[in-house]
Each structure stands twice: as structure tokens, then as C-alpha cells.
């Protein structure tokens, strides 16, 4: 009798070695050996490929693999995943009135979201469970999604994002789907590990993983019925203060002035190489984007969680997280007339300064 728990753990170990080597042929062999041993395709998709892909992300964040290795590993996982997809059964009848099985769903990433692997796993699991699935891939523009829903008469739209900064785009896409009578289920880390942002942006349902998404669909998601288009302030009244809008509009200026201030107040920055300057600019671009998103959903934890993650990534690369504190103070000075933004930046700077390797006196 096969010990499926130990078999799955062994397959994960061997698949990790294959993706790290960039060996798609070996990866495929590993997965098909799992099939031969009696493991179900869903188990291999979620318990092996999905877990290995999560490890790819963790290893990159910990600086144990490079960006190139992360990309190559993801590509190997995608190729191996494709070989697990069973042949499509012959349709019971031809034409537009043929059977739709359990129903038809559209699975897509939010506009601007390129991390498509989680959505692909959900699509494959739903297909294995008998749903007719239209997998639309990464970064689909909202109008194209709506046109697809009209054309296919899909029963439900499933939207995925790994980055919270895509929440404003998700909000607009959810409202557009619901306006044409299609309910929306969302998933991915961008909506919070507990899905706390899903309700804020109007989603009809949130699922933490592929199996939960399948269970929710099986239980049924009621169509909202056609709705009039609504404004974002109808769902998020705090946006009436315009802080989110002003931060987004002044994004480039905020980053430029912060970098100039760092050169003035932090002597070491004056000696940065071009590469260091470029990476610093990227870091503060992300900080401003997450600040704006935290203002959008009115969640301070979203911003401080991102700063903690950034600090961990910097520490893993032997860059002290204390380097973030001066820039946060500089952003705060530029946004001193915006109460919510000021509070977020103050709390964020305090959280970074409280880390064991940080020195609050390093601030300008």
C-alpha cells in the first residue's frame, strides 16, 4: 500500500531539485512517476507543484536563488504542469447548446498582475472537477474581460492577484463584472492572507486556495443581477478625502524628491553606484505604491506588512533595513497635509526602526 504522505513529500523534494536545475524533462518524469504510484492529478498539482512554487518565492526572498533562477524554475513548473492535464473528453454534442458540465467559469489575473501561476492552478483544478474553464492568463484589461463574459455567458468570474497594489484595479473589474450580472470570486495573497480586502473591493466571495474555490462554486454563488455602475466611494467612503488620488497623481514627484532628500541627508547615498540608485528608486516606488493602496482600503497593516517584508528582503541581501527610515520620514514631510498618509508613514517608520538591527537615530 502506497504511503501517499511520504510519496508526496519525496516528489516535492525531487521536483524542487529538477526546477532548480532548470530540467523540465526530469520535472515531468517526477510527476508522472507520482501518477504511476497512484497519486491523483489534483494532489500533484496542489501538493507537489504548488508547494514547490511557493518555495521558489520564499527562496528568492531569502536571497538563496537569483531572479534568473526564480524565472527558470517557474517556467519549468509551468511546462511540467501542462503534462498533467488530461485529454479533453469528447463533447456530448456540438454547437452552442452543448452541455456545459457543472457550469462555465472565467479565471483571470487582475489587470496589471503578471503572477499567473496561482490562477493557473485554480483553473486546472476546476477543470479536473468538471467545470468548463476559460483560463485568460495574466494581466487582462477589464474591458476585454467583460467582452469575454458577454461572448461566453460565463456563470462566474474568478480573479486573482498576488500583489495588494492591484486592489484598485481589482475593485474596478469586480464592479464591471457585477454590472453585467456576473458574480465574482477572488483569491491570491493580494487580497490578504485572510481575504480581508476582498469584501472592501466588493467581491461576492473569497477563497484561500483552489480547493476552497472549487467548494464555493459547488455550493453555488448567486448572480447579483445587473447593477448600475457604481463609484468607488460607494464602497469605500473614506476615499472622499482624496488622499489616495493625490498620492497616485504625485507619485513620480514623491519618489524624485525622496531620492534627492536622501542624497542631502544621508552621506552614504551620495556615493551610490548607478545600480544602487536604480534599486533605491525601485524600492521607494514600491513603498509609494503600497502607501497608496493602504490609503485606498484604509488598512495600516497592509503598509506595515509590506515594509516588514521589504526589510526582510533587504536583510537577506546584507542591506540594513535602517536605510528605509530616512526615506519614510522624507515622504512624511512631503505629505504632512494628508492626515491618513502621515499616520501610515509614522507607524511604518516606527515599525522599521523597532527592528533589532535598526537605529532610530539614523533618521534625518
C-alpha positions as MATLAB code, in Angstrom:
seq = 'XXXXXXXXXXXXXXXXXXXXXXXXXXXXXXXXXXXXXXXXXXXXXXXXXXXXXXXXXXXXXXXXXXXXXXXXXXXXXXXXXXXXXXXXXXXXXXXXXXXXXXXXXXXXXXXXXXXXXXXXXXXXXXXXXXXXXXXXXXXXXXXXXXXXXXXXXXXXXXXXXXXXXXXXXXXXXXXXXXXXXXXXXXXXXXXXXXXXXXXXXXXXXXXXXXXXXXXXXXXXXXXXXXXXXXXXXXXXXXXXXXXXXXXXXXXXXXXXXXXXXXXXXXXXXXXXXXXXXXXXXXXXXXXXXXXXXXXXXXXXXXXXXXXXXXXXXXXXXXXXXXXXXXXXXXXXXXXXXXXXXXXXXXXXXXXXXXXXXXXXXXXX';
ca = [
       0.000    0.000    0.000;
       1.415    3.389   -1.006;
       2.121    5.902    1.783;
       0.816    8.926   -0.095;
       2.054   11.407    2.539;
       5.649   10.241    2.264;
       5.328    9.848   -1.504;
       4.150   13.442   -1.876;
       6.999   14.755    0.291;
       9.523   12.764   -1.741;
       8.084   14.065   -5.012;
       8.294   17.644   -3.737;
      11.952   17.147   -2.903;
      12.741   15.667   -6.306;
      10.695   18.259   -8.197;
      12.499   21.043   -6.324;
      15.835   19.619   -7.468;
      14.551   19.458  -11.041;
      13.239   23.036  -11.161;
      16.397   24.328   -9.516;
      18.388   22.632  -12.279;
      16.027   24.038  -14.920;
      15.327   20.489  -16.103;
      11.760   20.315  -17.432;
      12.189   16.722  -18.658;
      13.202   15.499  -15.216;
      10.376   17.503  -13.629;
       7.873   15.859  -15.948;
       9.258   12.399  -15.175;
       8.947   13.066  -11.434;
       5.272   13.999  -11.742;
       4.397   11.057  -13.973;
       6.088    8.726  -11.524;
       3.642   10.151   -8.991;
       0.750    9.315  -11.309;
       2.101    5.792  -11.742;
       2.273    5.445   -7.958;
      -1.440    6.213   -7.704;
      -1.475    9.879   -6.725;
      -4.318   11.941   -8.134;
      -3.643   14.790  -10.532;
      -5.130   17.299   -8.093;
      -2.742   16.153   -5.374;
       0.196   16.539   -7.738;
      -0.982   19.992   -8.829;
      -1.530   21.400   -5.353;
       0.513   19.227   -3.010;
       3.598   18.978   -5.204;
       3.784   21.645   -7.933;
       2.004   24.310   -5.891;
       4.151   23.728   -2.815;
       7.361   23.763   -4.852;
       6.319   27.026   -6.500;
       5.710   28.565   -3.071;
       9.234   27.505   -2.115;
      10.595   29.209   -5.233;
       9.180   32.505   -3.977;
      10.485   32.021   -0.444;
      13.959   31.111   -1.642;
      14.137   34.221   -3.829;
      13.032   36.461   -0.943;
      15.695   34.869    1.267;
      18.339   35.533   -1.413;
      19.107   31.845   -1.799;
      18.258   31.839   -5.510;
      18.614   34.585   -8.108;
      15.890   36.308  -10.120;
      17.012   34.311  -13.158;
      16.748   31.026  -11.234;
      13.302   32.040   -9.975;
      12.108   32.715  -13.519;
      13.622   29.491  -14.845;
      12.114   27.435  -12.019;
       8.675   28.918  -12.656;
       8.952   28.133  -16.358;
       9.865   24.506  -15.589;
       6.902   24.199  -13.223;
       4.579   25.613  -15.889;
       5.820   23.140  -18.501;
       5.564   20.225  -16.087;
       2.055   21.275  -15.055;
       0.904   21.154  -18.674;
       1.843   17.490  -18.963;
      -0.547   16.649  -16.106;
      -3.563   18.000  -17.960;
      -5.625   15.017  -19.154;
      -7.007   14.856  -22.706;
     -10.305   16.661  -23.126;
     -13.301   14.340  -23.291;
     -15.343   14.391  -26.484;
     -18.231   16.861  -26.180;
     -21.643   15.188  -25.909;
     -22.996   17.399  -28.680;
     -21.781   20.120  -30.973;
     -22.869   23.727  -31.201;
     -23.640   26.491  -28.692;
     -26.212   24.419  -26.810;
     -23.865   21.586  -25.921;
     -23.566   20.598  -22.246;
     -21.624   22.979  -20.023;
     -20.989   20.367  -17.337;
     -21.147   21.969  -13.916;
     -21.011   25.445  -15.416;
     -18.647   27.825  -17.142;
     -16.149   29.990  -15.294;
     -13.587   32.537  -16.419;
     -10.306   32.548  -14.492;
      -8.038   35.562  -14.926;
      -5.477   37.741  -13.245;
      -6.384   41.302  -12.340;
      -5.264   43.979  -14.768;
      -1.572   44.695  -14.116;
      -0.978   41.338  -12.368;
       1.653   39.149  -14.058;
       1.949   36.425  -11.383;
      -0.353   33.976  -13.098;
       0.755   30.636  -11.626;
      -1.785   30.548   -8.748;
      -4.634   31.314  -11.162;
      -3.423   28.567  -13.492;
      -3.514   26.029  -10.659;
      -7.083   27.036   -9.801;
      -8.111   26.732  -13.445;
      -6.650   23.232  -13.763;
      -8.245   22.007  -10.534;
     -11.671   23.302  -11.574;
     -11.293   21.658  -14.957;
     -10.434   18.337  -13.298;
     -13.621   18.689  -11.255;
     -15.797   19.038  -14.324;
     -16.125   22.789  -14.841;
     -15.805   24.374  -18.255;
     -12.930   26.787  -17.664;
     -11.742   29.728  -19.711;
      -8.247   30.479  -18.424;
      -7.422   34.014  -19.547;
      -3.941   34.268  -18.051;
      -2.114   37.287  -16.650;
      -2.860   40.971  -16.884;
      -6.184   41.026  -18.698;
      -7.648   44.512  -19.257;
     -11.065   44.969  -17.694;
     -12.942   45.751  -20.939;
     -11.572   42.581  -22.551;
     -12.767   40.502  -19.602;
     -16.264   41.983  -19.817;
     -16.395   41.342  -23.576;
     -15.382   37.727  -22.926;
     -18.097   37.295  -20.289;
     -20.691   38.615  -22.745;
     -19.453   36.316  -25.504;
     -19.283   33.127  -23.431;
     -22.091   33.768  -20.942;
     -19.829   32.573  -18.141;
     -21.546   31.843  -14.836;
     -18.788   33.190  -12.567;
     -15.583   35.210  -12.894;
     -12.597   34.248  -10.747;
      -9.973   36.966  -10.321;
      -6.502   36.504   -8.856;
      -3.803   38.875   -7.693;
      -0.651   38.275   -5.694;
       0.051   41.966   -5.107;
      -2.121   44.244   -2.945;
      -1.178   47.156   -5.204;
      -3.593   45.669   -7.770;
      -6.575   46.100   -5.437;
      -7.817   49.345   -7.036;
      -7.802   47.643  -10.447;
      -9.499   44.596   -8.922;
     -12.199   46.837   -7.464;
     -12.987   48.328  -10.871;
     -13.055   44.902  -12.564;
     -15.307   43.403   -9.889;
     -17.792   46.259  -10.219;
     -17.773   45.898  -14.018;
     -18.458   42.141  -13.840;
     -21.279   42.620  -11.361;
     -22.768   45.377  -13.524;
     -23.401   42.762  -16.228;
     -24.786   40.244  -13.749;
     -21.740   38.012  -13.273;
     -20.703   37.212   -9.672;
     -17.015   37.408   -8.780;
     -14.893   35.193   -6.575;
     -11.371   36.382   -5.761;
      -8.200   34.811   -4.425;
      -4.488   35.344   -4.069;
      -2.297   36.975   -1.462;
      -3.103   40.426   -2.774;
      -6.496   40.180   -1.066;
      -4.843   39.418    2.284;
      -3.959   36.047    3.753;
      -7.372   36.060    5.434;
      -9.170   37.673    2.499;
      -9.794   40.840    4.483;
      -9.569   43.078    1.401;
     -11.983   41.015   -0.703;
     -15.062   42.488    0.914;
     -13.633   46.008    0.787;
     -13.416   45.856   -3.002;
     -16.866   44.330   -3.408;
     -16.132   40.671   -4.205;
     -19.025   38.232   -3.840;
     -16.759   35.515   -2.429;
     -13.136   34.942   -1.420;
     -11.294   31.622   -1.498;
      -7.912   30.968    0.138;
      -6.917   28.205   -2.290;
      -8.012   26.109   -5.253;
      -9.911   23.512   -3.228;
     -11.819   26.201   -1.365;
     -12.643   27.879   -4.681;
     -14.000   24.581   -6.027;
     -16.062   24.027   -2.879;
     -17.522   27.534   -3.095;
     -18.514   27.017   -6.725;
     -20.071   23.658   -5.906;
     -22.094   25.299   -3.113;
     -23.230   27.962   -5.562;
     -22.598   31.692   -5.908;
     -25.752   33.656   -6.582;
     -25.650   36.019   -9.532;
     -26.004   39.606   -8.318;
     -28.337   40.586  -11.154;
     -27.431   43.507  -13.405;
     -26.460   46.567  -11.389;
     -25.938   50.164  -12.293;
     -22.275   51.155  -12.441;
     -21.159   52.479   -9.074;
     -18.409   54.812   -7.906;
     -15.571   53.570   -5.720;
     -16.641   55.903   -2.899;
     -19.916   53.975   -2.727;
     -17.921   51.000   -1.397;
     -15.082   52.955    0.253;
     -16.423   56.250    1.634;
     -13.061   57.254    3.119;
     -11.789   57.894   -0.420;
     -13.777   61.117   -0.375;
     -10.778   62.742    1.352;
      -8.835   62.451   -1.949;
      -5.617   61.324   -0.222;
      -5.330   58.217   -2.374;
      -5.905   60.214   -5.549;
      -3.342   62.859   -4.638;
      -0.647   60.319   -3.730;
      -1.181   58.493   -7.041;
      -1.054   61.724   -9.029;
       2.126   62.918   -7.298;
       3.866   59.508   -7.362;
       6.786   60.498   -9.605;
       7.374   63.737   -7.721;
       7.296   61.968   -4.348;
       9.917   59.447   -5.460;
      12.140   62.091   -7.072;
      12.063   64.384   -4.031;
      12.687   61.476   -1.656;
      15.782   60.399   -3.579;
      17.064   63.993   -3.642;
      16.446   64.277    0.096;
      18.318   61.059    0.777;
      21.369   62.409   -1.045;
      21.200   65.556    1.069;
      20.622   63.925    4.460;
      22.378   60.541    4.160;
      26.024   60.935    3.076;
      26.395   57.303    2.009;
      23.730   57.759   -0.687;
      25.922   60.314   -2.474;
      28.399   57.537   -3.242;
      25.876   55.029   -4.590;
      26.597   53.390   -7.916;
      24.083   53.744  -10.734;
      22.781   50.262   -9.940;
      22.311   51.140   -6.263;
      20.464   54.323   -7.204;
      18.212   52.403   -9.553;
      17.357   49.822   -6.910;
      16.738   52.521   -4.314;
      14.364   54.269   -6.712;
      12.555   50.953   -7.278;
      12.255   50.389   -3.522;
      10.658   53.782   -2.950;
       8.394   53.368   -5.957;
       7.055   50.206   -4.324;
       6.746   51.994   -0.982;
       4.676   54.787   -2.539;
       2.504   52.250   -4.371;
       1.813   50.314   -1.174;
       1.169   53.551    0.706;
      -1.424   54.497   -1.912;
      -3.054   51.062   -1.707;
      -3.198   51.217    2.089;
      -4.960   54.571    1.729;
      -7.336   53.020   -0.805;
      -8.520   50.233    1.506;
      -7.820   52.206    4.722;
      -5.633   49.457    6.218;
      -2.447   50.444    8.035;
      -1.453   46.806    8.359;
      -1.145   46.455    4.598;
       1.569   49.120    4.584;
       3.478   47.948    7.652;
       3.346   44.317    6.485;
       4.914   45.357    3.189;
       7.638   47.318    4.984;
       8.388   44.295    7.184;
       8.660   42.087    4.080;
      10.906   44.648    2.370;
      13.094   44.858    5.466;
      13.452   41.054    5.495;
      14.417   41.055    1.807;
      16.999   43.795    2.400;
      18.425   41.998    5.442;
      18.772   38.812    3.375;
      20.888   40.824    0.940;
      23.062   42.273    3.723;
      21.445   45.700    3.434;
      20.322   47.100    6.773;
      16.599   47.824    6.976;
      17.511   51.059    8.763;
      18.087   52.602    5.329;
      14.304   52.765    4.886;
      13.680   55.049    7.851;
      15.102   58.313    6.413;
      13.092   57.913    3.232;
       9.881   57.267    5.159;
      10.445   60.460    7.126;
      11.091   62.371    3.912;
       7.853   61.069    2.411;
       6.050   62.064    5.593;
       7.314   65.633    5.305;
       6.037   65.863    1.744;
       2.630   64.520    2.767;
       2.259   66.407    6.035;
      -1.059   67.905    4.896;
      -2.567   64.419    4.466;
      -3.532   63.031    7.897;
      -4.066   59.382    6.938;
      -0.875   59.198    4.891;
       1.101   60.880    7.668;
      -0.110   58.358   10.233;
       0.710   55.425    7.950;
       4.242   56.698    7.334;
       4.820   57.435   11.014;
       3.699   53.958   12.043;
       5.705   52.379    9.229;
       8.899   54.200   10.192;
       8.404   53.226   13.832;
       7.915   49.561   12.884;
      11.120   49.504   10.840;
      13.072   51.419   13.495;
      11.944   48.898   16.118;
      13.624   46.023   14.302;
      16.679   44.640   16.175;
      19.160   45.863   13.555;
      17.640   49.334   13.206;
      18.829   52.530   14.796;
      16.192   55.305   15.083;
      18.950   57.883   15.289;
      19.825   57.048   11.698;
      16.816   59.110   10.629;
      17.438   62.598    9.241;
];
